[in-house]
């Protein structure tokens, strides 16, 4: 495996120096996708929000600006991204508005404080068992809560049709685990369009 392929793997699980480089690239490129994703969640000041795969912490930062009494909790499997996101969100963490964890979805405990909103941006393709993951996220949402999952294909040669087809697959999984009011949004980004699948828990 060449160095290009090795570096590409850093976007899945950033580690060490090259992981920090990948994180900085993500920080420069992911802001617009995060803003777009959050726009579907109607974040309120007292919401309890979960981000899956916070990466360098751009989405966490944006979301924390929308809440006052609420809280944003983020999970990511990468210690390298944890360090970057901690630095980027230091003030909000000190204020108690943000909590960052190193964790996979399956290790999240079921809490007596469920979430109003859950979102992820370009992490869903790295989940080993998407159906089990969405089932767990369903259990973590309050009745009436909303989930938004954004996917932009990042492999060489990806097209808008690839994004649309992936959205169909995810929509089917969401329906199978109990989500309703499922909608699919499409937006042109460089180098290829992204989709956001939005759904609710009854």
N, C-alpha and C positions, 0 to 999 in steps of 0.2 A: 504493500500500500504506500503510495507516494505521500509527500508532505502536504499536498493540497487536500487529499482525502483525509489525512490525519487532522488537519486544521479544521476542515468542515465538521468533523465530529465534535469540535469544541462548542459548536452552537447547540448541540444536544446536551452535553454535560461538561461545561467549562471547568478546566483544571489548570492551576499553575499560571505561568507567564502567558502562554498562548490563550488560556482561558480568559485572562484579563483583557487581552487584545480583542478577543471575540466579544467580550462584554462591552467594551468601548464602541465597537462597531454596532452592536445592537442598540446601544444608548443613542447613537446618532440616527439610526434608521427606524426605530420602533415608535417614536413619539406620536406620529400621525395615526398609526394603527390603534394605539392605545386610546387616543382621544375619540376616534370613531367608535370603538367598542364601548367605551364608557357612555357614549351618547345614547345608547339603547337601554341603559339601566335606570335612568331618572334617579340618580343618587340624591338622597335626602340627608340633611344634616345629622340625623340621629341613626342612620343606617349602620348595620354591622355587615361588612363587606369582606369577601375572601377572594384573593387572586391566586390562581394556580400557575406557578412558573414565573415568578416576578423578574427573573433575569437581573439586569443592572438596576432595577427599581424605578424605572421611568413611570410605569403605570401606577405603582404604589404612590409615588409622589403626586401625580395628577389627581388620583382619587382622594388623597388626604386633604387636598385643597377644597374639596367639595363637602367635607363633613365638619361638624363642630363637636357635638356630643357623642357621635358614633365612633366606630373604630374600623380600621382596615388591617386585616391579617393576611400575610402573604406566606406561601410555602414554595420552596424550590429545593431540588436535590443537590445543588452545587454549593459547596463551601465558598468557592471563588465568587460566585454571584451574591452570596450572602454578605460577604465583606463589602462588595461594591454598593449593594443596595443599602446596607447599614450606613455607609458614609453619605450617600445621597439623601437619605431620609432621617439623618441624625436628629434634627430639630423636632420633627413630628413624633419620633420615637420617644424623645425626652418629654414631650407634651402628653404622651399616652394615647396618641391618635393612631399610631402604627405599631404593629408587632410583626417581626419577621422570624420565620422558623425554617430550619433545614428539615424537610420532611417530604415523603411521597404521599399521594392522596390516600392510599390504603392505610397509612399510619395515623391519619387524623382521627382524634377521638370524637365520638358523638357527644355533643355538649348540650347542656340545658339552655344554652344561649345560641340558638340557630342563627343562620345568616339570612339577611334580607336579599342580598345580591351576591352572585358568584360570577367571576369572569376569568377568561384565559385568552392570551394572545400568542399564537404560534407555539403552543406547547402540546396541544392535543395529539399531534402526530407522533409524539414520543411516549405516549402512555401505552404500556404493554398490554393492558386489557381495558379497552375503552368502555365496554359495557359495564364491567365491574366498577370502573372509575365513576361513570355517570350515575350508576346506582348509589354509590357512596355519596356523591354530591347531592343527589336528590334527598337523601336522608339528612343532609346538613342544612337544607333550605327550610325556611318557614313556609307554611302554606301561603300561597300567593306570591312567593319569592320568585325572582327572575335570574336566569343564567344566560350568559352571552359567551359564545365560544368562537373566536376568530381564527381563521386558517388562511395562510397565504403560502402556496407551494413555492419552495425555495430551491428545488433541485433544477439542474440544467435542463432546459427545453420545456419547462412547465408552461401551461397555457391557462387561459381563463376557463376553458372547459374542464380542466383538471380540478380547479377550485370548485366549480359548480357540481361536479360529480362527487367530490369529497363531501360537500355540504349535504347532498342527498343521502350518502352513507351515514353521516352523523345524525341527520334528522331521523332516520329510521331507528337508530340506537336510542336516541332520546325518547322517542315514542314508545319503544319497547320497555323502557324502565319506568315509564309513567308520566313523563312530561307532556304538557299540553300547550296549545296556542303557539305551536312551533312556526317560526318564520325564518326566511333566509334573505339576508341582505348582501348586496354585491357592490363593491367599490373598486375603481381602477387605482392601483398603486404601481409604482415601479419596483421590479421589472414586470410584474404580472398582477392581475386583480386578486383581491382578497374577498373572502366570504365571512359573514358573521351569522351564526345560527343562534337565534334568541328563543327561549322557551320559558314556561312558567310551571311551577308546582301548584297543583290545586290544593 
